[in-house]
């Protein structure tokens, strides 16, 4: 199988694309800080679209909104299950984290042992005032850097049975904004997209499909190392959305839940877009073997657009919790501020 950068696609894929109180890793209680950077000196189309509808403020500090009483039980459940949240309002590190809150950049995915804290790609910047709430992470060019958070303590991994949820918001028109090739707005894995991994991607050519993929150990599900086009079971591990509703100037909520991964009874995963279930993957029966110290949460792999409100939970959210999370005023920070 021909090896691509990051996305280890086969010979048939020739696009050349790299495919109690919560505390941080130092035992300190997580606290939110307020942004202090100046306005950016650049301008991009989706910033213009968002600026037209941005509400005016007097610059004063506002109290966090109270969660809706309609979802009080769901809010309580979300609060208990939250393991990680990066709002990007005050920096690229997580605002809330049970483990290491820092973001890292490595020279490449093959050399991530030399990763350094911070965003080391000039094409990835924090942009105040354009996010779903507050600021957002802007990928102005295709992101080929190895950008990640550590998964340890944030992903509730277990070798024989693990579950969780991943939530984030995107703002882009895929057919116009993405560079040619596959693009993964999120991956969680210690290896690659096809080896003990959960991810969503946009396909490699227009019109773009949006897909959820859940793959156990590569040697278990694909011992012959066939390409994705050749392997008869590849598509069974996907949820495919043929006409995804992403549009520049609008924020779209993506939520993934998964349960029972690595278990004898097999795992299940669900994809939601703007609260609506898009499909279910069932019978994921391969082992998921991670070196947890090397496992990563990878935002924006080959991505171009705005990315905001990344959060992880230690169990699959219920349908009501998916709705409650989508409708949280002020975002996930309302769960812990």
Secondary structure, DSSP 4 states (H G I P E B T S, - for coil): -PPPSSS---TT--S-------B-TTSPBP------PPPPS---HHHHHHHHHPPP--SPPPPPPPPPGGGHHHHHHHHHHEEEEE--SS-SS-SEESS---EEEES-GGGGGG-EES---TTEEEETT-SSSS-EEEE-S---SEEEEE-TTTS---SS-EEEEEEEEEE--HHHHSPSS-EEEEEEESSBTTBSEEEEEE-SSSSPPEEEEEE--HHHH-TT---TTT-TTSGGGEEEETT----TTS-EEEEEEEEEET-TT-EEEEEEETTEEEEEEEEE-S-----GGG-EEEEEET--EEEEEEEEESSPPPHHHHHHHHT-TT-GGGGT-
